Amino acid sequence: MRQQVRNALKNDTILVVATVLALISCFFVPPDGQYWSYVHISTIAQLCCLMLVVVGLQRIGVFRIIASKLLRRVGTARGLVLTLLALTFFSAMFITNDVALVTFVPFAIAVMMMAHMESKTVFVCALMTVAANCGSMLTPIGNAHNLYLKALTGMSTWRFLEIMAPYTGLAAALLIAISIIVFGGKPVSEFHDLDSDSIEKGVLAPSDQKVQPDEIRVTGYGAAHGGWRSWVYLALFIVCILTVSDLLPLWVMVVVTFGTFLFTDRRAIRHVDWGLPLTFIMFFIFIGNMKRIPEFTAIAQEFVGQHPLGVAVIFSQFISNVPTTLLLSGFCDKWVPLIIGTNLGGMGTLIASMASLITYKYVTKSYPNKKGRYLGVYTAVSFSFLFVLFLLAVFIE
């Protein structure tokens, strides 16, 4: 029992904290009929369906196959780094920053080793993490809290893109500039003589003794790159996008998505991180109860309402940007600075965006003696991006 508690605190810290806060708030506002109105059903449903579709795509190897194909076109060290950064930057816009990092950071570590560039792995992984955080902030589906803010405000997808485009664009320019300046034109020819299947298999399952990844277990290696499932999941992803954009009813997305996975890959449902939507629900309960306490609401609105951009950035450095969004949104009606602040707040400390911890775990697992170095490099790079993008936000505001 004691070990289970430790594992929960370690792996689902935010969920545990949210649950404790929700329970404490229940003592101040006993459960009643209004509790049902706390939970934003649209956000939870959209989040669950998108997560399930992305897990399905992961399990048939679609993202790694795309990366393998792109890798064959790489001719220089600069080109290799730009390819890795582009993979995380653009994929995070559609599959979230944490999924992009889970997918491509292990791939990048193996690829850097194959290219004899291990000395640059720490720096490249730090850049990839920043790239994922900057790419994901552009779209409503890039971050879980963006999905919530769009649904809460009723903002159109186009308006959301318009708000965040300057910051994502500047971040992309900075990433390209760093890659050009730091990484030279040293030839990289290790991948030219390999087909994409060989690269994919070499990275994921270089020997039969190693654990086989999901895509091999689900489809068998080389099963036409995911086979018919890839087209089915792509169609489901489009259904989710149309629903997020308010072009399809919510119930259609839920029924079609879960109904499809019952036939294509039931185990995918078990692989979804259900702790995330549960965390949202716990925070919804806490915020809903706190809003019913006039004294607390008055103080919170006064504190958050003056400078939502700065408060969101600062709070995110200590409790990460998703809990910050859920907490501040209950006491703020200045949605544009809140959207910008919670997205920019994903940079800075290692916990500003919980997705950043994914890279840290992979890098330190492969290079246990480089924990301090990675933490220092990532902090320097991430705070540099935060500083530049925050100046842009102040200028635009």
N, C-alpha and C positions, 0 to 999 in steps of 0.2 A: 504493500500500500504506500509506504513511504517513498519507494522508488517511482511509483506511478505519479505521485504528486510532484516529485522532482522533475520527471520528464515533462509533465504538463507545464510547469513553470518555465522550463527551458525552451520547449518547442512552441508553446502557445501562450507566451507571456501576456501579450496584448489581450487575448481572449479572456485569460484569467482576471486581469485587471478590470476589463469591461464588465465581466460577470459580478465581481465584487462591488463595483460602483453601482451597478443596476440593483443588486440586492440591498445595499445600504440605502439607496434612494427609496426603496419600497417601504422602509420604516417611516419615512417622512410623508410619503403619499401612498397609502395602502392600495393594493390592487382593486380596480373597479372597471367599469365598462369602457372608460376612456383609454385603457391600455391598448386596445385593439387599434386605435387611431395613431399610435406612436410609430408603428412599423411601416416603413415605406415599401409596400409590397412590390411596386414596379421595379424599384432598384434591386431588391433581393432576387426577383424572378429573372431579370435581365442578367444580373451578375452570375447566377447559377447556370443559366443556359450558355452564356459565353464561356464560362470556365469549363463546362462539359465538352463543348465543341473543340476548344483548344486542346484539352487533354486527349480527345480522340485523334486530332491531327498529330499530336506529339507521339502517340502510341503507334502510329504507322510510319513515323520517320519523315514526314513531309518537309519539315524545316531543315533537318540535317541533310537531306537529299539536295535541297536547293543550295545549301552552303557548299556541298561537295562539287556541284556543277560549276558554281562561281569560282571555286578555288582552282579549277583547271585552267582558268584564264589568267591567273596571276603570274607576273613575270619578274617583279621586283619586291624588295622588302616593303617599300612604301605601298605598293599595290596590295600586298598581303594585309597590311594593317588597315588600309582603307576599306578593304573588303570585309574584314572582321567588324570594324566599326559600323559600316553600313548595314550589316546583317542585324546587329542589335538595335541600331537607331531606327531603322524603318520597320522591323518586325515588331518592336515594342509599341508602335502606334496602333497595332491591330491585335496583338496577342498579350499585351501588358508587359511591363518591364521585368517582372519577376520570371515570367515564362521565357522571355527572350534570354535572360541570363542563365536560367537553368538549362536551356537548350544549347546556347552557343559558347558559354564560358568553358565547359569541359572540352568542347570541340576545339576552341581556340588554344587551350593549353596543349592538347595533343598535336595540333597543327604547328604551333610554334616549336615544339620539340622536333617534329619531322623536318622543319625548315632550318634547323640548327640556329634558332634565335631565342633560346631559353633565357639569355641574359636580359631580354626585353619583355619577358612574359608579365612581370609584375606591373610594369608601366602600361602595357597594352590592355591588361585586364582592368586596370583602374580607368583607362579611357573608355573601355567598353561599358563599364558600369555607368559612367557619366552619360555616355551615348544613349543607353537604354532609358535612363531617367529623363533625359532631355527629349528623346523621341516620343516617349509615352505621354508627355504632358500636352502634346498637340491635340489629341483626339479624345472624345468622350469615352471611348472604350479602351484607351491606353492605360488608364489608371482606374482602380475601383472607385476612388473618391470622385473622379471626374464623372463617372457614370451616375453617381448619386447627385452631384451638384447639377448636372443637366436635367435629371428627372425632377429634382426639387424646384428648380427655377423655371422649368418649362422652356428653357432656352433652346433655340434651333441649333442643329449641328453646325450649320454654316457660321452662325454667330460665335459659337464656341471656338471653331477653327480660327476665326478672325481675331479673337482675343489673344490666343496663344501663339499664332504664327510668327510674330516678330521674335519671340524668345527662342522658339525652336529653330528658326532660320539663322539667328545669330550663333546659336550653339553649334549648328552644322558647320558654319563658316569657321568657327574656332577649331573644331575637330579636324577639319581638312587642313587648316593652316599648321596645326601642331604636327600632323602626320607628314606634311611636306617638309617642314623644318627639321624635325627630329629624325625621320627615317629616310635614308637615302635610296639611291637607285641600284643598290646591290642586287645582282641577279638571283632569283629564286626559281630553280628549275625542277625541284623535287617532285612537283605534282603534274608536270606536263606529260609524262609517259604513263600516267595512271588514268584509268577511266573513273567516272564519278562513283561507280559501284565499289571500286577498289579503295578509293579514298574513304568512302562511307564505312566500309567493313573494317578497314585498317584502323580507323579512329574509334569505332564503337566496340568491335569484337575481334581484336587482333589474334586471339587464340581460342580454341574450343574450350579451354579450361576456365575461361573467364565467364562471368555471368552474362547471359545474352540479354540485350536490351529489349524493350517492349516491342519495337517494330519487327524484330525477328521472331518473337514469340507469337505475335498476333497474325502476321501475314506470311512468315517465312522470308528469309533474306532474298531480296531482289524480286519480290512478287509484283512486278510492274509498278515499282515505286508507290506502294500503298494500294495498288489495284483500284477496284471500283469504289472502295471506301473514301478515297481522296476526293472523288467527285461528289459523293453524298455529303461529306463533311463540309465541302466548299459551299454546297447549296444551303446547308444548315447555317453556316456562317453568314451568308447573305440574308437569310431569314432573320437572324439576330440583328444585323445592321439595320434592316428595314424596320424592325420593331423599335430599336433604339431611336430611330429617326421619326418615329410616330407614324409610319406608313402601313404597319400591320398591327392588328390587335395583340395584346399581351398573351392571351390564352392560346392563340395560334402558335406562337413561338414555343411556349411551354409544352404543349401537346405534341407538336411535331418533333421537337428536339429530344425529349425524353422517350417518346414512342419509337423514334428511329434507333436510339442507342440500345433499346431493349432487344433489337434484332441484330445490330451490327457488332456491338462490343459492350456487353453488360458490365464487364469488369472495369471499364472506363469510369463508370459511376462511382466505384469505390476509390478511384485514384484522385478524384476531385478534392481540393482542400476545403472541405465543408466548414472548417473553423472560421474562414473569412466571413461568409454571410452570417454565421452565428455571432461573430464579433460585432457586425453591424447591428444586429437585432438587440444585443445587450446595450450598445451605446444608444440606440433609439429609445430604449426603456429609460435609461439614465437621464438623457436629455429631456425626454417627455415629462418625466417627474420633476426635474429641476425647473422647467419652465412654468410649472404650476405653483412654484414657491415665489411669490412676488418679490421678496427681499433679495433672493439670489438672482432672479432675472434682472432686476434693476442694476445690480452691481456688475453682472456679466455684460449686459448691453453697454453700459458706460465704458467698461474696460476695452471690449472688443470693437465697439462702434467707432472709436476715434481713429485708430490706425490698424485696420484689419490686415493690410498687406504685411506690415512689419511684425505684428503679433503672430500671424500665421507662420511666417518664416522662422521666428524665434521659437515658438512652441514646437515646430516640427523638428528642430534640432535635438529635442529632448524626448519627445514621445512619438515621433515620426509623423508623416503628413496625413495618413489616413485617419488616425484618432483625432488629430488636430482639426481636420475638416468636419468630422462628425460633431465634435464639441463646439467649435466656433459657429457652425452653421445655425445652431439653435438660438443664437443671440446676436445675429448680424444680418442685415439686409443689404449690405453693400457687396453684391455678388461678384462683380468683376475683380476688385482687388483681392477678394477672398480666393477666387479661382486662381489668380496669378500667384498669390502668396503661398498657397498650399502646394502648388506645382513647383515653384522655385524652391520651396522649403524642402523638397526631396533631395536637394544637394546640400553639402556641408558635412555634417558628422556621419559616421557609418550607420547610425540608426535613424537618420533623417528620413530615409526611405528604407523600409525593411527589406526591399529587394536587394539593396546593396550588401546585405549580410550573406546573400547567396554566393556572390563572387568571393567574398572573404573566406567562406568555408571551403570552396573549391580550391582556391589558391593555397591556403594554408594546409589543406589535405595533401596536395601534391608537393608543396615545399614547406614543411613544418618549421624550418629555420628562418623563414622569411616573413613571419607574422608581423613583426615590428616594421619591417621595410614596407610591406604592402600597406599597412595602416597609415604610415607616414606619407607615402606617395599618393594614396587615394585621398587622404584628407587635404593635402596641398592642392591637388588637381580639382577636387570637388568644390572646395571653398573659393578657388580662383574663378570657376565658372559661376558660382553663386554670386560672387561680388560683381562680376561684369554684368550678369543678367539682372541683378537687383538695381544696378545703376540705370540700366535701360528702362526698368519698370518705373523708377522714380522720374526719369526724363519724360516718359510717355504720360504718366499721371499728371 
